[in-house]
Amino acid sequence: MKLSDIRTALREIPLSPAKTLGQNFLHDQNLARWIVDQAQITPADYVVEIGPGLGALTRFILEKGARVLAIEKDARLANFLRAHFGHERLEVLNNDALKFDPRALFAHRQVKLLGNLPYNISSALLLNFLEQPSSISLWLLTLQKEVAMRLSASPSTHDYGALTLRVQLHHRVKYLRSVRATVFFPQPDVDSAVVRILPRDPLELPARDDELLLKLIRTGFSQRRKQLRKLLRTRVSDWDRVASHLDINPKARAEELSLLQWIDLTNFIAPLPRPDTRLTKIEHFPIVDKNDRILGYASRSQVHGNNLLHRAVHILIFDEAGDVYLQQRSRWKDRHPLKWDSSAAGHVAASESYDETARRELKEELGVSVPLQKFLKLPGALRTDHEFIWLYRGVVSGELVPDKCEIETGTFLAPTVVDGWTSARPEDFAPGFLECWKAYRRKTPSRS
């Protein structure tokens, strides 16, 4: 929209732009078109637009053929969008974007997020939509220039800090261009910038304990001018040895460490356990016939290499709110690494029953022991990796303690979110879980 169109629309609504809501309307149409072009939107995309205002970007996004969810907090602007962009591919949600649950987006195969984020809540909004796991494949955002500089900063610069590392841990950030305040009405007090954020390949960075890593980063940047030696002395007794290992100045401050050095520091303090491959080589499983009767025993490699029918258990663990825990399989798994899977799962060993295996796997993988309901049995087939599977269900009230050898990460999700995710992107999941989840939902269609 041109500046004159914006003034006219605001009088008609009527609306006096509120600074507290970040209501600064873009009136440079060439810039709006350029911003949308950077997202490389196609008709296959589902685009979430935060703070569409009067639709400066919305118009160009719709021209690309994508479906659009426009999240607008101000009801007057939401009604304006509905009236002026009445389009079958546009849904206008009158809501606070901070209250929107991004996990609902898993129901869409290819999601991109665009927006001119309000300056006063930009960091909180950003972290909400960057929460892992995420279905978003690209973020194209106009931010306060200072925030954009922080997100894209490099080590040993003034802008480099805890927010930088938190975002760059799972994403790559590119500063695209600065944007003058004069292209907005009313003009904000500061300039803006456009950044593009893309998810990292999960294997791009070494394995690490993300929770500990972020704690160390927060501590390190809590007093920027202090040396890490002093800030981390309760965790590191021999800092000179650590500095030598990281190849840094012993007097280094937090801003001098790269992301890789922060990860190395984390792994030096708390080395991650690695799976013992020798154990998997000597494991023997029962091999069975089409009626699940034991025919004999074979090694893991023989079972998998020859696609022999064998036995397994899958366990779905729910919290008291009814959400189910999904684990992301470790990067070290020989089958389906980094795929999402049941809460816990495993092969039935030579001397075990299904029930014994379920109890053992739950304790080994999630560190808990709870009563398990034997829920249903799936026959061995190609789609279950030639496994006869007994599916169990349990409920936990306390914290889970995932085994870092077995599990990359994990999260609780509403069953409806899992339904949408498995439908939109089944390739994200281990095939055995897909079969278990389908069977489970057929028997529990009324569960949320």
C-alpha positions, 0 to 999 in steps of 0.5 A: 500500500502507498502512504496515501492508501495507508492514511485513508485506511486508518481513517476508515477503520478508524485506527490510531497506530499504537506504539505498544503494539508495534503498529508501523505500516510498511508503505514501500511496495517495492520493498514489500515485494522484495521481502516476499521474493526472498522467501522463495514462496511457492504454491506448495507453501503454507505461510504464517504471517505475523502482524500483517497489519494492513496487508503490505506483505499479504498481497504479494504472498497470495500472488505466489499461490501459497496458503496464508495464516495471518495472525493479527492481534488488533481486531480492527486490522483483522477485520480489515484484512478479511474485508479487503483480502477475502481469499479462499487461501487466506485465514485471518486469526485474530490472536496474540502471536505470543499465545499461538502454539507453533506445534499446530503447524506440524499439520502442514508439509511445508511451512514458512514464516514471515513477519514484521515483528513488534520491537518490544516483543520480537525476541520472545516471539522469535524464540516461541517460533524457533522452539524445537522441534519445529515444522518451519523451513524458513523464517523471513523477518523484519526486526529492529536492526539491533536485534537482527545484528545480535541474531547474525553476530560473529564471535568477538563482536559487540552484538554476539551474545547468549541470544546469538548462540541460542538461535544459531545452535539450531539455525543459520541466520543471514542478515539480508539488508537494513531498512530505513525508518522512513519506509514505515508510517508512523516512523519508528524511532530506530531502523530495521533489518531483514534476516533470513533464518534456516534450520541447520542440518542436525548432523552439522554440529557435534552431539552435545547436552543442549540443556547444559550448553545453554546453562553454560552460555547463560552463565558465561554472558551473565557478566560479559566483562568477567573472564570465563575462568571466574564465572565457570569455576564451580564447573571447571576446576582446571581452567588452564587445561580446558583453555588448552583443549579449546585452543583459547586464551585462558583469560577469554570472556564469553564473547570470544568463544565460537559456537563450536568451542561452546559445544566443545566446552560442554562436552569437556565438562560432561562427555556424552556417552557413546553406544557400545557397538560391541554389545549390538554385535553379540545381541541375539534375538528370537526369530519367529514364524508367521504365527510368532512362534520361536524358530531359533535365535540369530544375531542383530546383523543376521536378523536385520540383514536377512529381514527375519521375522522377530519380536519388539515392543513399543511403549507410548508414555503420556503425561497427566495432561494427555500428551504423548512423549516422542523421542528422536532416535540417536544419530548413532542408531544403525537403523532410522537415525534421527527419525522420530519414534515411540516413547521407548522401543526395543527388541525382545532379547533371547531370554525375555518375554514381551512384558519383561522387555517393555519394562526393561526398555522403559527403564533403560531409555527413559529412566522410569518404571510405571505400570504399563497397559498391554494395548495391542499387537501388530503382526510382523510385516515389511511396514513394521521392519519385520517385527511382531510388535506389542504396543504398551501404554503408560502414564508418568507424573514426574520427569523423564531421564532420557538415555543420551546414547539412545535418544537425541532429544524428545518432547511431549505433544498432543495426540492431535499434533502427532496426527497432523505431523505423521500425516503431513510428513511421514518420512520424519518417523521410524516406520514401526512407530507410524504403524503403532500410532495408526493402530493406537489411534484407530482404537482411541479416536476420541482421545485428544 
